Amino acid sequence: MRRIGRGLALVTIAPRAEASLWRRWRYEAEAGCREQIFVRYRSLAKAIAARQLSRRPAHGAELGDMQQFAYEGLLLAMERFDPLRGIPFPAFARRRIVGSISNGAARLGELDAQHHAWRRVADERVRSLAPRAPDAAPVDRLADVAAGLAIGVMLADTGMVEDANRGDHRPNAYESLAWRELHALLGSAIERLPERERSVIREHYEHGVRFAQIAVILGISRGRVSQLHASAIGRLRGAIGTIR
Amino acid sequence: MTGTAMVDGATLAETLRIVGADSAAGLARIDDLLTTYPDDARLHFLRASLLVGSRPIEAHAAFSRAVAIAPDFAIARFQLGFFELTSGEGARAIATWAPLLDLPEGHYLHRFVTGLTHLIHDRFADAVATLRDGIAANTETPPLNGDMQLLIAECEAQMGEPVAVGETSATSFLLDPLGGGRMLH
């Protein structure tokens, strides 16, 4: 995503910048604006998800589930919002996000609760990393997937991810130096990824956004998101060396 | 301007009077006139000026329409670019302003555009010097000078220099081209 300079930031008027994003997305079909709007309000969705989780009786739902419902609500609100009506988007979106969480939590039965959002996310990753060379020996194909997933585990633990559901997986003192170096290497490799691949990695691992939702945000197919994910993981593997 | 049917001077003056007294009534009057004179760039420009504070998407459309109808309507083009600049669209503002660089180099709008381009690129000292040149050259649209003075103060603050703003803060011609308090809310 583009960063604006100090001079431009100095004269930018926030409500106008917001209106500009909506105008360019809705009326000028400019690529990237929908993603910028989602990123702008993602923290609102996460905050509402956390608040809703604390208010509801424990019924098996986890924060990851709530966040998925919140993102669904945010995306729905973005589609339905009429920027010409003069209603502030946060007020419009808040009701839809809460509604989406309520509906989602109601849908989440005992059985579903066994299959939490993070498990579904993990399933997506495995499918995305299915080897591109099906003729390869089974052990090699398995090694390919495992290596890709290992990168994913690292991404999830680099501190890029704020996963309130998991424990502290940081390494012990013996491992910490090598671990930190690896994280730094990975962090700089992520910065060098092509823009779309970087967006996929950040949204998916940093914010737990599912492939289907990333597809909506970026205006591409779910299959394409899966390809971008696999490509990015491949590049990151290359950047940090062979881990097989 | 290339418009075919344009509002006569007396009607335009009367419309401006209504706008000055009651912005909502003024906007209604402009919308009414636009049904008869859809290609009068001045009406679109006036409409945009009324909408900048409350309906920014429509304001941008109206500024754009004014410039599309009358590409040589310099102040409308400058305002459209400034609106884009303050919307965070620096590159687009520069593109919108490009024809204004065909004006003589000493023209105040040429100076303002050059100065604001320096500002977009974080060249604050150059921005200050060029905006000051523009202020000195501008006798045609004095309210613009107040806004440029404000921007100079902002630039100087970025440069760590003392800020000396005159009596400009109450008026923001560019942010509210018809003057404070007249925008629709």
Contacts between the chains, C-beta under 8 A, distances in Angstrom:
chain1	res1	chain2	res2	distance
A	4	B	88	6.1
A	4	B	90	7.0
A	5	B	90	7.7
A	5	B	120	6.9
A	5	B	121	6.9
A	5	B	122	4.8
A	6	B	122	5.2
A	6	B	158	6.3
A	7	B	118	7.9
A	7	B	119	4.3
A	7	B	120	5.4
A	7	B	121	6.6
A	7	B	122	4.5
A	7	B	123	7.7
A	7	B	124	6.9
A	7	B	127	7.2
A	7	B	155	7.8
A	7	B	158	7.6
A	8	B	85	7.4
A	8	B	88	6.5
A	8	B	90	4.6
A	8	B	119	7.8
A	8	B	120	5.3
A	10	B	119	7.2
A	10	B	151	7.9
A	10	B	154	5.2
A	10	B	155	7.7
A	10	B	158	6.8
A	11	B	85	5.8
A	11	B	86	5.5
A	11	B	119	6.9
A	11	B	151	6.8
A	11	B	154	7.5
A	12	B	85	7.9
A	12	B	86	6.2
A	12	B	87	7.1
A	12	B	88	4.3
A	13	B	86	4.8
A	13	B	87	7.3
A	13	B	175	7.3
A	15	B	56	6.9
A	16	B	56	5.2
A	16	B	83	7.4
A	16	B	86	5.4
A	16	B	87	4.3
A	16	B	88	7.4
A	17	B	87	5.5
A	17	B	88	4.0
A	19	B	56	3.8
A	19	B	57	5.3
A	19	B	60	7.9
A	19	B	87	6.9
A	20	B	56	7.5
A	20	B	60	7.7
A	20	B	84	7.7
A	20	B	87	3.8
A	20	B	88	6.1
A	20	B	89	5.9
A	22	B	57	6.7
A	23	B	56	7.8
A	23	B	57	4.7
A	23	B	60	6.2
A	27	B	57	7.4
A	83	B	57	5.8
A	84	B	55	7.2
A	84	B	57	6.0
A	84	B	58	6.9
A	86	B	54	6.9
A	86	B	55	6.8
